Amino acid sequence: SEVISAVIYDGVEYKTYFINDYQSSSHMLVSLIDDLLNNHKYDGKTIFFHNLSGFDGAFILKIMAENSNKFQICMKDSKIISLSIARAHAIAGKNVDLQINFNDSLLLLPASLKALGNAFGTALKGDFDHNKSNKCTTYQDFEAIRYELLEYNKQDCLVLYQVLVKFSKLIFDMFSVDIMNIPTVSSLALTIYKTKFMGKKARIPITDTKLYNKLCSAYTGGAVDVFVPRN
C-alpha cells in the first residue's frame, strides 16, 4: 500500500498533497516533511496523526530514515509512540536545528475520530468510499477522485484539530497540564497525578527487577462464574 493523499492543517490554512502531482508516493511525503522543516513557524511544534502508531507512522518513519539522520523514535510493545525529526538551518551564521514532533492522538484520546467529534461537539467526520481509491490504476482514475478525497482529508484534519483544542483547554483549565508534550493517556494521568495530587514531598518508588519478579509471580488470573437467572 502507499499514500495517495495527505493534508496538513494548522488551524488557519490547509496544505494539500496528491499523488498525481508527484513522481511517487515517497516524493509526495518527502515534500510534506520538507514543507514542515523549512517553515520556522513549525519549529518545536507537535503534529498529531490519529493512529500514527498503527498506520501512518510506518510511512513517515520510512521517509525519515531515507532522508535524514536527525530523527528519533519512541516505541513501546512494537508500537510507535512518537517521532521527531530535525534539520539544520543557517541563522545569523550559525547552524540551528529546526525540529518537529509527531504524536499519535489515538493514544491520547482512544476513540474513533467520528466518536470524538460527536463527544466534543465539533465538526463531524465526513465519509468517503475507500473502494474508489482501491480501484484506481491510472492517472485519470486518481484525478477523478482528487477533490472528493482531499475534502475528506481536510474534514478529518478539522475534526481532529477542534477536538484537540477543546481537550487541551479542558485539561489545562482543570489541571494546569499542557497535553502537547504528553504522548499517551496513561502518561497524561500520571502527569495530572504528580502535578495536582501527589504533593511536593511525595515520591513514586521505583521497584528493582528482583522484587518486581517476585511480586509479578504472585499475580494470577481471577475466577469467573457465569450465572443464568431464572424465575
Backbone as JSON, one array per atom type, in Angstrom:
{
  "sequence": "SEVISAVIYDGVEYKTYFINDYQSSSHMLVSLIDDLLNNHKYDGKTIFFHNLSGFDGAFILKIMAENSNKFQICMKDSKIISLSIARAHAIAGKNVDLQINFNDSLLLLPASLKALGNAFGTALKGDFDHNKSNKCTTYQDFEAIRYELLEYNKQDCLVLYQVLVKFSKLIFDMFSVDIMNIPTVSSLALTIYKTKFMGKKARIPITDTKLYNKLCSAYTGGAVDVFVPRN",
  "N": [[0.84, -1.19, 0.0], [0.32, 2.35, -0.46], [0.66, 5.87, 0.2], [-1.69, 8.13, -1.04], [-2.75, 10.6, -0.75], [-2.54, 13.55, 1.28], [-2.96, 15.84, 4.01], [-2.2, 18.86, 5.67], [-3.11, 20.74, 8.48], [-3.19, 23.74, 10.22], [-4.88, 25.13, 11.82], [-5.45, 27.49, 10.65], [-4.88, 27.48, 7.86], [-4.94, 25.12, 5.11], [-2.73, 22.65, 3.77], [-2.34, 20.8, 0.96], [-1.67, 17.56, -0.49], [-1.23, 15.49, -3.27], [-1.15, 12.44, -5.06], [-0.95, 12.53, -7.88], [0.49, 14.79, -8.44], [3.12, 14.32, -8.07], [6.17, 12.4, -8.54], [6.1, 9.98, -7.25], [4.64, 8.23, -4.43], [6.44, 8.36, -2.32], [7.98, 10.62, -2.99], [6.01, 12.54, -2.63], [5.56, 12.46, 0.16], [8.08, 13.19, 1.07], [8.11, 15.82, 0.2], [6.1, 16.85, 1.87], [7.29, 16.58, 4.45], [9.51, 18.23, 4.02], [8.25, 20.72, 3.67], [7.32, 21.18, 6.26], [9.7, 21.22, 7.76], [11.06, 23.33, 6.68], [9.77, 25.58, 7.37], [9.73, 28.02, 9.68], [7.75, 28.56, 11.52], [6.79, 26.2, 12.43], [8.67, 25.17, 14.1], [9.61, 23.22, 16.82], [7.03, 22.46, 17.23], [4.19, 20.23, 17.67], [2.93, 17.69, 15.66], [-0.08, 16.1, 15.1], [-1.21, 12.84, 14.41], [-4.0, 10.79, 13.81], [-3.9, 7.71, 14.83], [-1.19, 7.19, 14.41], [0.63, 5.25, 15.4], [-0.44, 2.85, 14.54], [-0.77, 2.99, 11.8], [-0.13, 5.43, 10.03], [2.47, 6.0, 10.91], [4.27, 4.09, 9.91], [4.72, 4.81, 7.25], [5.69, 7.45, 7.47], [7.98, 7.07, 9.06], [9.63, 5.57, 7.37], [10.23, 7.42, 5.36], [11.6, 9.33, 6.89], [13.85, 7.83, 7.69], [15.12, 7.43, 5.28], [15.77, 9.96, 4.43], [16.91, 11.59, 6.38], [19.26, 11.86, 9.06], [18.75, 12.8, 11.48], [16.66, 11.98, 13.33], [14.36, 10.76, 15.8], [12.88, 8.04, 17.55], [10.26, 6.89, 19.58], [9.25, 4.02, 21.1], [6.98, 1.42, 22.18], [6.2, -1.83, 23.07], [6.37, -2.66, 20.39], [5.01, -0.64, 19.12], [4.75, 2.58, 17.65], [5.21, 5.37, 19.55], [5.91, 8.07, 19.49], [7.47, 10.39, 17.19], [10.3, 12.28, 16.13], [11.91, 14.81, 14.21], [14.67, 16.58, 12.85], [16.27, 19.41, 11.28], [19.11, 21.14, 10.12], [19.5, 24.66, 9.97], [20.84, 27.6, 8.56], [21.29, 30.31, 10.51], [21.93, 33.58, 11.18], [24.63, 33.11, 10.65], [25.09, 30.77, 12.02], [24.55, 27.23, 12.44], [21.44, 26.08, 13.13], [19.23, 23.83, 14.58], [16.03, 23.0, 13.38], [13.17, 21.64, 14.66], [10.54, 19.2, 14.53], [7.78, 17.45, 15.95], [6.04, 14.33, 16.03], [3.04, 13.05, 17.17], [0.72, 10.56, 18.37], [-2.59, 10.99, 18.33], [-4.55, 9.15, 18.87], [-3.56, 7.58, 20.9], [-3.74, 9.28, 22.96], [-6.37, 10.07, 23.02], [-8.3, 7.61, 23.03], [-10.34, 6.73, 20.89], [-12.54, 6.53, 18.05], [-12.31, 8.89, 15.33], [-14.76, 9.8, 14.5], [-16.39, 9.25, 16.74], [-15.15, 10.92, 18.6], [-15.61, 13.46, 17.52], [-18.38, 13.61, 17.84], [-18.57, 13.42, 20.65], [-17.22, 15.69, 21.59], [-18.58, 17.7, 20.41], [-17.82, 18.93, 17.99], [-16.99, 19.82, 14.55], [-18.18, 17.33, 12.28], [-17.01, 14.09, 11.35], [-16.35, 13.31, 7.95], [-17.47, 11.31, 5.09], [-16.12, 8.79, 2.96], [-15.89, 6.68, 0.2], [-13.76, 4.18, 0.28], [-13.28, 2.19, -1.51], [-13.23, 3.36, -3.96], [-10.7, 4.56, -4.22], [-9.15, 2.3, -3.99], [-9.62, 1.01, -6.36], [-8.39, 2.54, -8.25], [-6.13, 2.85, -10.93], [-4.9, 4.3, -12.9], [-3.63, 7.55, -13.94], [-5.81, 9.15, -14.65], [-7.86, 7.89, -13.26], [-7.2, 8.42, -10.57], [-7.28, 11.19, -10.66], [-9.96, 11.65, -10.95], [-11.0, 11.28, -8.42], [-9.76, 13.15, -6.9], [-10.69, 15.72, -5.8], [-12.83, 14.97, -4.08], [-11.55, 13.18, -2.3], [-9.52, 14.76, -1.12], [-11.08, 16.71, 0.14], [-12.33, 15.12, 2.01], [-10.1, 14.35, 3.53], [-9.37, 16.89, 4.5], [-11.57, 17.5, 6.09], [-11.3, 15.56, 8.09], [-8.93, 16.47, 9.29], [-9.82, 18.94, 10.29], [-11.77, 18.15, 12.18], [-10.15, 16.68, 14.0], [-8.37, 18.7, 14.81], [-10.11, 20.56, 16.08], [-11.13, 18.95, 18.13], [-8.77, 18.41, 19.61], [-8.08, 21.0, 20.42], [-10.24, 21.64, 22.12], [-10.01, 19.57, 24.01], [-7.45, 20.02, 24.99], [-7.76, 22.56, 26.2], [-9.63, 21.89, 28.15], [-8.2, 20.07, 29.82], [-6.09, 21.73, 30.63], [-7.46, 23.82, 31.95], [-8.59, 22.43, 34.08], [-6.46, 21.04, 35.31], [-4.06, 22.37, 34.91], [-2.22, 21.39, 33.03], [-0.32, 20.87, 30.14], [-1.07, 19.32, 27.16], [0.49, 19.01, 24.91], [3.06, 17.92, 24.89], [2.7, 15.41, 25.82], [2.4, 12.06, 25.25], [0.61, 9.84, 25.6], [-2.48, 8.52, 27.03], [-2.09, 7.31, 29.48], [0.33, 8.41, 30.38], [-0.54, 11.0, 30.58], [-2.39, 10.78, 32.67], [-0.63, 10.13, 34.76], [0.95, 12.45, 34.83], [-0.96, 14.37, 35.57], [-1.64, 13.39, 38.09], [0.84, 13.64, 39.45], [1.16, 16.37, 39.28], [-1.09, 17.6, 40.51], [-2.0, 16.08, 42.7], [-0.11, 14.58, 44.15], [1.64, 15.86, 45.91], [4.34, 17.89, 47.15], [6.49, 16.72, 48.55], [6.19, 14.05, 48.23], [7.12, 10.91, 46.75], [7.44, 8.72, 43.94], [8.08, 5.41, 44.24], [10.6, 3.36, 42.71], [10.56, 0.11, 41.64], [12.92, -2.47, 42.01], [14.32, -4.92, 39.71], [14.5, -7.56, 40.73], [12.73, -7.62, 42.96], [10.41, -6.91, 41.61], [9.97, -9.14, 39.94], [9.36, -11.09, 41.85], [7.0, -10.05, 42.96], [5.43, -10.04, 40.69], [5.08, -12.73, 40.16], [3.17, -13.42, 41.95], [0.77, -12.62, 40.99], [-2.24, -13.78, 39.65], [-4.69, -15.22, 37.42], [-8.13, -14.32, 37.76], [-11.0, -16.03, 39.18], [-13.9, -16.67, 37.36], [-17.35, -16.7, 37.35], [-20.32, -17.6, 35.7], [-23.7, -16.92, 35.67], [-27.01, -17.87, 34.91], [-29.89, -16.19, 35.2], [-33.01, -17.32, 36.53], [-36.56, -17.52, 36.69]],
  "CA": [[0.0, 0.0, 0.0], [1.05, 3.6, -0.48], [-0.11, 7.08, 0.49], [-2.07, 8.82, -2.27], [-3.11, 11.99, -0.46], [-2.26, 13.99, 2.65], [-3.34, 17.23, 4.29], [-1.74, 19.48, 6.92], [-3.97, 21.86, 8.89], [-2.61, 24.38, 11.41], [-5.9, 25.96, 12.45], [-5.71, 28.66, 9.79], [-4.88, 27.09, 6.44], [-4.65, 23.74, 4.73], [-1.75, 22.36, 2.73], [-2.75, 19.51, 0.44], [-0.72, 16.79, -1.28], [-1.94, 14.45, -4.01], [-0.21, 11.57, -5.76], [-0.77, 12.9, -9.29], [1.37, 15.95, -8.55], [4.48, 13.9, -7.72], [6.66, 11.22, -9.24], [5.71, 8.78, -6.5], [4.13, 8.47, -3.08], [7.58, 8.75, -1.49], [8.29, 12.03, -3.31], [4.97, 13.36, -2.04], [5.8, 12.54, 1.6], [9.29, 13.98, 1.25], [7.68, 17.22, 0.04], [5.36, 17.22, 3.07], [8.27, 16.75, 5.52], [10.3, 19.41, 3.67], [7.45, 21.91, 3.94], [7.28, 21.38, 7.7], [11.03, 21.52, 8.29], [11.57, 24.57, 6.1], [8.92, 26.68, 7.83], [10.13, 28.26, 11.07], [6.61, 28.63, 12.44], [6.53, 24.86, 12.96], [9.79, 24.75, 14.94], [9.23, 22.81, 18.16], [5.61, 22.14, 17.3], [3.78, 18.82, 17.62], [1.96, 17.35, 14.62], [-0.84, 14.93, 15.54], [-1.85, 11.9, 13.49], [-4.89, 9.9, 14.54], [-3.44, 6.34, 14.54], [0.21, 7.19, 13.96], [1.3, 4.01, 15.78], [-0.99, 1.69, 13.85], [-0.87, 3.12, 10.33], [0.63, 6.5, 9.39], [3.86, 6.0, 11.32], [5.1, 3.23, 9.05], [5.07, 5.57, 6.05], [6.5, 8.59, 7.86], [9.27, 6.58, 9.54], [10.41, 5.16, 6.2], [10.72, 8.65, 4.72], [12.61, 9.91, 7.78], [15.06, 7.02, 7.66], [15.76, 7.56, 3.97], [16.11, 11.34, 4.09], [17.51, 12.35, 7.47], [19.88, 11.11, 10.15], [18.42, 13.51, 12.71], [15.31, 11.68, 13.8], [14.27, 9.89, 16.96], [11.63, 7.3, 17.65], [9.91, 6.34, 20.89], [8.38, 2.86, 20.85], [6.65, 0.54, 23.28], [5.47, -3.02, 22.62], [6.39, -2.64, 18.92], [4.18, 0.45, 18.62], [5.36, 3.9, 17.63], [4.55, 6.31, 20.45], [6.14, 9.41, 18.95], [8.62, 10.57, 16.3], [10.76, 13.66, 15.99], [12.9, 14.97, 13.15], [15.27, 17.92, 12.87], [17.09, 19.79, 10.13], [19.92, 22.32, 10.41], [19.28, 25.86, 9.15], [21.82, 28.65, 8.83], [20.68, 31.52, 11.05], [22.95, 34.51, 11.69], [25.95, 32.5, 10.52], [25.2, 29.54, 12.81], [23.61, 26.16, 12.12], [20.46, 25.87, 14.2], [18.28, 22.77, 14.23], [14.59, 23.2, 13.47], [12.63, 20.31, 14.98], [9.1, 18.98, 14.66], [7.45, 16.19, 16.62], [4.81, 13.66, 15.59], [2.4, 12.25, 18.2], [-0.49, 9.82, 17.98], [-3.73, 11.45, 19.12], [-5.34, 7.99, 19.27], [-3.02, 7.1, 22.17], [-4.15, 10.27, 23.96], [-7.83, 10.02, 23.01], [-8.53, 6.31, 22.4], [-11.67, 6.56, 20.3], [-12.54, 6.88, 16.64], [-12.47, 10.32, 15.06], [-16.2, 10.05, 14.45], [-16.88, 9.28, 18.11], [-14.6, 12.11, 19.27], [-16.34, 14.61, 17.02], [-19.69, 13.61, 18.5], [-18.41, 13.63, 22.09], [-16.75, 17.05, 21.88], [-19.46, 18.67, 19.77], [-17.08, 19.67, 16.96], [-17.37, 19.42, 13.2], [-18.33, 15.88, 12.21], [-16.18, 13.38, 10.37], [-17.02, 13.07, 6.67], [-17.48, 9.94, 4.56], [-15.5, 8.56, 1.66], [-15.89, 5.27, -0.19], [-12.36, 3.84, 0.0], [-13.22, 1.31, -2.68], [-12.92, 4.19, -5.12], [-9.25, 4.7, -4.32], [-8.57, 0.96, -4.18], [-9.81, 0.61, -7.76], [-7.66, 3.44, -9.15], [-4.9, 2.3, -11.51], [-4.33, 5.24, -13.86], [-3.63, 8.97, -13.58], [-7.18, 9.65, -14.8], [-8.66, 7.33, -12.16], [-6.91, 9.19, -9.36], [-7.72, 12.57, -10.85], [-11.41, 11.67, -10.81], [-11.37, 11.3, -7.0], [-8.91, 14.13, -6.22], [-11.4, 16.71, -4.99], [-13.6, 14.3, -3.02], [-10.64, 12.61, -1.31], [-8.86, 15.83, -0.37], [-12.08, 17.32, 1.01], [-12.49, 14.17, 3.11], [-8.9, 14.52, 4.36], [-9.44, 18.2, 5.16], [-12.58, 17.41, 7.16], [-10.68, 14.8, 9.18], [-7.99, 17.38, 9.96], [-10.6, 19.93, 11.01], [-12.35, 17.49, 13.34], [-9.09, 16.38, 14.96], [-7.87, 19.96, 15.34], [-11.09, 21.11, 17.01], [-11.17, 18.06, 19.3], [-7.56, 18.63, 20.4], [-8.17, 22.33, 21.03], [-11.18, 21.56, 23.24], [-9.46, 18.68, 25.02], [-6.31, 20.72, 25.57], [-8.29, 23.61, 27.09], [-10.28, 21.22, 29.27], [-7.16, 19.55, 30.71], [-5.34, 22.85, 31.21], [-8.32, 24.54, 32.89], [-8.85, 21.59, 35.25], [-5.27, 20.52, 35.99], [-2.88, 23.17, 34.54], [-1.3, 20.49, 32.32], [-0.29, 21.06, 28.69], [-1.04, 17.98, 26.55], [1.26, 18.99, 23.67], [4.26, 17.08, 25.02], [2.3, 14.18, 26.51], [2.03, 11.21, 24.12], [-0.4, 8.8, 25.83], [-3.44, 8.81, 28.08], [-1.52, 6.87, 30.75], [1.31, 9.43, 30.81], [-1.33, 12.17, 30.97], [-2.92, 10.5, 34.01], [0.48, 10.22, 35.71], [1.33, 13.86, 34.94], [-2.0, 15.03, 36.35], [-1.49, 12.94, 39.48], [2.05, 14.23, 40.03], [1.02, 17.83, 39.31], [-2.18, 18.11, 41.34], [-2.44, 15.26, 43.83], [0.93, 13.81, 44.83], [2.3, 16.62, 46.97], [5.72, 18.25, 46.8], [7.48, 15.86, 49.19], [5.92, 12.64, 47.9], [7.94, 10.31, 45.7], [6.97, 7.44, 43.41], [9.21, 4.48, 44.32], [10.91, 2.52, 41.55], [10.81, -1.25, 42.08], [14.02, -3.11, 41.3], [13.92, -6.06, 38.9], [14.37, -8.77, 41.55], [11.48, -7.52, 43.71], [9.32, -6.9, 40.64], [9.73, -10.53, 39.51], [8.68, -11.79, 42.94], [5.62, -9.55, 43.03], [4.72, -10.43, 39.47], [4.73, -14.16, 40.24], [2.02, -13.57, 42.84], [-0.46, -12.28, 40.27], [-2.86, -14.9, 38.91], [-5.99, -14.91, 36.83], [-9.25, -14.43, 38.69], [-12.04, -17.0, 38.87], [-15.08, -16.01, 36.82], [-18.53, -17.57, 37.31], [-21.43, -17.06, 34.9], [-24.99, -17.44, 36.13], [-28.18, -17.55, 34.09], [-31.03, -16.01, 36.12], [-34.27, -17.97, 36.18], [-37.66, -17.17, 37.58]],
  "C": [[0.88, 1.25, 0.0], [0.1, 4.77, -0.23], [-0.43, 7.78, -0.82], [-2.52, 10.25, -2.03], [-2.78, 12.29, 1.0], [-2.63, 15.45, 2.79], [-2.74, 17.65, 5.63], [-2.69, 20.65, 7.22], [-3.43, 22.44, 10.19], [-3.61, 25.29, 12.13], [-6.26, 27.18, 11.65], [-5.83, 28.25, 8.33], [-4.53, 25.63, 6.26], [-3.53, 23.7, 3.7], [-2.04, 20.95, 2.25], [-1.67, 18.89, -0.45], [-1.49, 15.66, -1.97], [-0.99, 13.74, -4.95], [0.06, 12.0, -7.2], [0.19, 14.07, -9.49], [2.83, 15.61, -8.29], [4.88, 12.65, -8.5], [6.21, 9.92, -8.56], [5.16, 9.2, -5.15], [5.25, 8.94, -2.16], [7.96, 10.2, -1.73], [7.27, 12.97, -2.67], [5.21, 13.54, -0.54], [7.07, 13.31, 1.92], [8.96, 15.46, 1.15], [6.95, 17.71, 1.28], [6.33, 17.49, 4.23], [9.11, 18.01, 5.28], [9.53, 20.69, 4.0], [7.38, 22.22, 5.44], [8.63, 21.85, 8.24], [11.62, 22.82, 7.76], [10.75, 25.79, 6.51], [9.16, 26.89, 9.33], [8.95, 28.34, 12.02], [6.27, 27.27, 13.03], [7.64, 24.37, 13.9], [9.32, 24.44, 16.36], [7.78, 22.4, 18.32], [5.37, 20.63, 17.21], [2.7, 18.64, 16.56], [1.25, 16.07, 15.05], [-1.39, 14.15, 14.35], [-2.8, 11.04, 14.32], [-4.64, 8.47, 14.05], [-2.07, 6.34, 13.9], [0.86, 5.83, 14.21], [0.81, 2.82, 14.98], [-1.0, 1.77, 12.34], [0.11, 4.14, 9.77], [2.13, 6.44, 9.69], [4.78, 5.19, 10.44], [5.57, 3.97, 7.81], [6.0, 6.73, 6.39], [7.9, 8.15, 8.28], [10.17, 6.19, 8.38], [11.02, 6.38, 5.51], [11.8, 9.3, 5.56], [13.93, 9.16, 7.66], [15.83, 7.2, 6.36], [16.29, 8.96, 3.7], [16.72, 12.17, 5.21], [18.15, 11.42, 8.48], [19.61, 11.78, 11.5], [16.97, 13.25, 13.1], [15.39, 10.7, 14.96], [12.91, 9.23, 16.98], [11.46, 6.77, 19.06], [8.91, 5.23, 20.64], [8.11, 2.12, 22.16], [5.8, -0.6, 22.75], [5.29, -3.0, 21.09], [5.49, -1.57, 18.32], [4.93, 1.77, 18.68], [4.56, 4.83, 18.53], [4.7, 7.74, 19.91], [7.38, 9.4, 18.07], [9.03, 12.03, 16.36], [11.84, 13.7, 14.91], [13.4, 16.41, 13.16], [16.08, 18.15, 11.61], [17.83, 21.08, 10.47], [19.62, 23.45, 9.43], [20.33, 26.9, 9.55], [21.09, 29.92, 9.26], [21.76, 32.36, 11.7], [24.33, 33.87, 11.7], [26.15, 31.23, 11.31], [24.18, 28.51, 12.34], [22.72, 25.88, 13.33], [19.46, 24.82, 13.74], [16.84, 23.23, 14.41], [13.98, 21.82, 13.64], [11.12, 20.29, 15.02], [8.89, 17.6, 15.26], [6.14, 15.64, 16.08], [4.28, 12.8, 16.73], [1.14, 11.6, 17.67], [-1.64, 10.25, 18.87], [-4.61, 10.29, 19.57], [-4.85, 7.41, 20.59], [-3.38, 8.05, 23.32], [-5.67, 10.3, 24.12], [-8.25, 8.73, 22.3], [-9.97, 6.06, 21.96], [-11.57, 6.96, 18.83], [-12.75, 8.37, 16.47], [-13.95, 10.7, 15.01], [-16.78, 10.17, 15.86], [-16.39, 10.52, 18.85], [-15.33, 13.37, 18.82], [-17.71, 14.75, 17.67], [-19.57, 13.98, 19.97], [-18.06, 15.07, 22.42], [-17.6, 18.12, 21.19], [-18.76, 19.53, 18.74], [-17.69, 19.38, 15.59], [-17.37, 17.9, 13.13], [-17.47, 15.29, 11.1], [-16.99, 13.11, 9.1], [-16.96, 11.61, 6.27], [-16.79, 9.91, 3.21], [-15.49, 7.07, 1.39], [-14.48, 4.88, -0.61], [-12.21, 2.82, -1.13], [-12.88, 2.09, -3.94], [-11.42, 4.31, -5.31], [-8.58, 3.35, -4.56], [-8.64, 0.51, -5.63], [-9.02, 1.47, -8.75], [-6.36, 2.8, -9.63], [-4.2, 3.28, -12.45], [-4.38, 6.67, -13.3], [-5.06, 9.51, -13.61], [-8.09, 9.14, -13.67], [-8.47, 8.14, -10.89], [-7.42, 10.61, -9.47], [-9.22, 12.7, -10.63], [-11.85, 11.74, -9.35], [-10.6, 12.36, -6.22], [-9.7, 15.02, -5.27], [-12.12, 16.05, -3.82], [-12.68, 13.78, -1.92], [-9.97, 13.69, -0.46], [-9.84, 16.55, 0.56], [-12.35, 16.43, 2.22], [-11.32, 14.27, 4.08], [-8.95, 15.82, 5.15], [-10.45, 18.19, 6.31], [-12.05, 16.63, 8.36], [-9.73, 15.68, 9.99], [-8.74, 18.4, 10.81], [-11.19, 19.34, 12.28], [-11.29, 17.25, 14.41], [-8.55, 17.66, 15.6], [-8.84, 20.51, 16.39], [-11.2, 20.27, 18.28], [-9.97, 18.32, 20.21], [-7.56, 19.99, 21.09], [-9.08, 22.28, 22.26], [-10.62, 20.7, 24.37], [-8.29, 19.34, 25.75], [-6.76, 21.79, 26.57], [-8.91, 22.99, 28.34], [-9.25, 20.75, 30.29], [-6.39, 20.69, 31.38], [-6.17, 23.59, 32.25], [-8.51, 23.75, 34.19], [-7.58, 21.26, 36.05], [-3.99, 21.31, 35.72], [-1.81, 22.32, 33.88], [-1.46, 20.72, 30.83], [-0.13, 19.69, 28.02], [-0.08, 17.88, 25.37], [2.49, 18.09, 23.73], [3.97, 15.78, 25.76], [1.74, 13.21, 25.47], [0.89, 10.23, 24.34], [-1.33, 9.2, 26.97], [-2.9, 8.37, 29.44], [-0.49, 7.87, 31.27], [0.6, 10.72, 31.2], [-1.88, 11.99, 32.38], [-1.83, 10.64, 35.06], [0.9, 11.67, 35.91], [0.32, 14.63, 35.77], [-1.88, 14.66, 37.83], [-0.3, 13.61, 40.15], [1.9, 15.74, 40.21], [0.03, 18.3, 40.37], [-2.42, 17.34, 42.64], [-1.31, 14.61, 44.64], [1.57, 14.56, 45.99], [3.78, 16.8, 46.65], [6.75, 17.27, 47.36], [7.3, 14.38, 48.85], [6.82, 12.17, 46.76], [7.31, 9.0, 45.23], [8.14, 6.47, 43.42], [9.37, 3.67, 43.04], [11.3, 1.13, 42.06], [11.97, -1.85, 41.3], [13.55, -4.41, 40.65], [13.65, -7.31, 39.75], [13.05, -8.76, 42.33], [10.28, -7.56, 42.77], [8.96, -8.33, 40.22], [9.02, -11.32, 40.59], [7.22, -11.37, 43.05], [4.8, -10.03, 41.85], [4.27, -11.88, 39.54], [3.51, -14.4, 41.12], [0.7, -13.26, 42.15], [-0.97, -13.49, 39.5], [-4.19, -14.45, 38.35], [-7.1, -15.12, 37.84], [-10.25, -15.5, 38.24], [-13.31, -16.25, 38.45], [-16.23, -17.01, 36.74], [-19.62, -16.85, 36.52], [-22.72, -17.73, 35.37], [-26.09, -16.99, 35.18], [-29.38, -17.41, 35.03], [-32.28, -16.7, 35.61], [-35.33, -17.58, 37.19], [-38.06, -18.38, 38.42]]
}
